[in-house]
């Protein structure tokens, strides 16, 4: 039996716009978790990230009938909407509740490993929240979501050189912020 190819995001969005509910499920399964992860890393609050991710996906569904294939990547459009929603929310609240950030438990890890992973997650999240907004966005998209610099350029509406500068400065700042905590977070130099 020949392997079936996976439809592109573009194709799934068009199928959804034409009334295919399975296409919506597939696209949500594919893009929903990454949308949530971006929002979570930018906002640092699980409940707010869930709301932003849901709002971004709803905007995708409302926009689907007007989607023009080949104009942009669906994921690029969705990341841009997600970042804009995060910025809007941050403008409205102007405070950060780091206590609301929780690392999902990995049942395969032992209790000490889970505690170590939680400490690492919390340390990274706290350091990320100290970065200037644009640096945090660039670092999250590049080093956590693993997008290419040209993709990030399109999402953030800046040049590739600006993306490179933001990510380099952000990485240096994060490295400095976390350098004194290597032993505490279970990292050895060997």
HUJODA-V994223 format. One record per residue. RES is the residue in one letter. PHI is phi in whole degrees, -180 to 180 (none if undefined). NEAR is the number of other C-alpha atoms within 8 Angstrom. Layout:
# HUJODA-V994223
RES,PHI,NEAR ; RES,PHI,NEAR
This chain:
# HUJODA-V994223
X,none,2 ; X,-69,3 ; X,-72,4 ; X,-85,4 ; X,-78,4 ; X,-83,4 ; X,-66,6 ; X,-70,6 ; X,-59,10 ; X,-55,10 ; X,-63,8 ; X,-64,13 ; X,-66,13 ; X,-66,11 ; X,-61,10 ; X,-60,14 ; X,-59,10 ; X,-92,7 ; X,98,6 ; X,-92,9 ; X,-68,7 ; X,-64,7 ; X,-63,11 ; X,-63,11 ; X,-63,8 ; X,-63,9 ; X,-69,12 ; X,-64,9 ; X,-61,8 ; X,-78,8 ; X,-101,9 ; X,-58,11 ; X,-63,8 ; X,-70,9 ; X,-62,13 ; X,-61,12 ; X,-60,10 ; X,-62,14 ; X,-62,17 ; X,-63,13 ; X,-70,10 ; X,-79,13 ; X,-91,12 ; X,74,15 ; X,-140,12 ; X,-60,10 ; X,-63,6 ; X,-66,10 ; X,-64,14 ; X,-63,11 ; X,-63,8 ; X,-64,13 ; X,-62,13 ; X,-65,8 ; X,-62,8 ; X,-62,13 ; X,-66,11 ; X,-63,8 ; X,-65,8 ; X,-63,9 ; X,-66,9 ; X,-68,7 ; X,-83,8 ; X,-50,11 ; X,-64,8 ; X,-98,5 ; X,-63,8 ; X,-109,5 ; X,-58,6 ; X,88,6 ; X,-77,5 ; X,-158,7 ; X,-79,9 ; X,-58,8 ; X,-64,8 ; X,-63,12 ; X,-60,10 ; X,-66,12 ; X,-63,11 ; X,-63,10 ; X,-61,9 ; X,-61,14 ; X,-62,12 ; X,-63,8 ; X,-65,10 ; X,-62,12 ; X,-63,8 ; X,-60,8 ; X,-64,8 ; X,-64,10 ; X,-64,7 ; X,-75,6 ; X,-101,6 ; X,56,6 ; X,-135,5 ; X,-124,7 ; X,-110,8 ; X,-68,8 ; X,-66,5 ; X,-81,8 ; X,-81,10 ; X,-134,8 ; X,-85,6 ; X,-62,4 ; X,-77,5 ; X,-101,6 ; X,-63,5 ; X,-79,4 ; X,-89,7 ; X,-76,7 ; X,-60,6 ; X,-61,6 ; X,-65,8 ; X,-63,11 ; X,-64,8 ; X,-64,10 ; X,-63,8 ; X,-64,10 ; X,-64,9 ; X,-65,9 ; X,-60,9 ; X,-62,10 ; X,-64,9 ; X,-64,10 ; X,-62,10 ; X,-64,9 ; X,-66,11 ; X,-60,11 ; X,-69,11 ; X,-84,6 ; X,-70,11 ; X,-59,7 ; X,-49,6 ; X,-67,7 ; X,-64,12 ; X,-60,13 ; X,-60,10 ; X,-64,13 ; X,-65,13 ; X,-61,12 ; X,-66,12 ; X,-81,13 ; X,-99,8 ; X,-105,7 ; X,-86,10 ; X,59,7 ; X,-84,9 ; X,-78,7 ; X,-60,10 ; X,-62,7 ; X,-64,9 ; X,-64,16 ; X,-56,13 ; X,-67,9 ; X,-67,10 ; X,-89,7 ; X,59,7 ; X,-136,8 ; X,-73,7 ; X,-61,10 ; X,-62,6 ; X,-65,9 ; X,-61,13 ; X,-60,9 ; X,-65,8 ; X,-61,12 ; X,-68,12 ; X,-64,8 ; X,-65,9 ; X,-62,13 ; X,-63,9 ; X,-62,8 ; X,-65,9 ; X,-63,12 ; X,-59,8 ; X,-64,8 ; X,-65,8 ; X,-99,11 ; X,-57,7 ; X,-75,7 ; X,-113,7 ; X,-55,10 ; X,-66,8 ; X,-59,6 ; X,-91,9 ; X,84,7 ; X,-102,7 ; X,-108,6 ; X,-88,3 ; X,-103,2
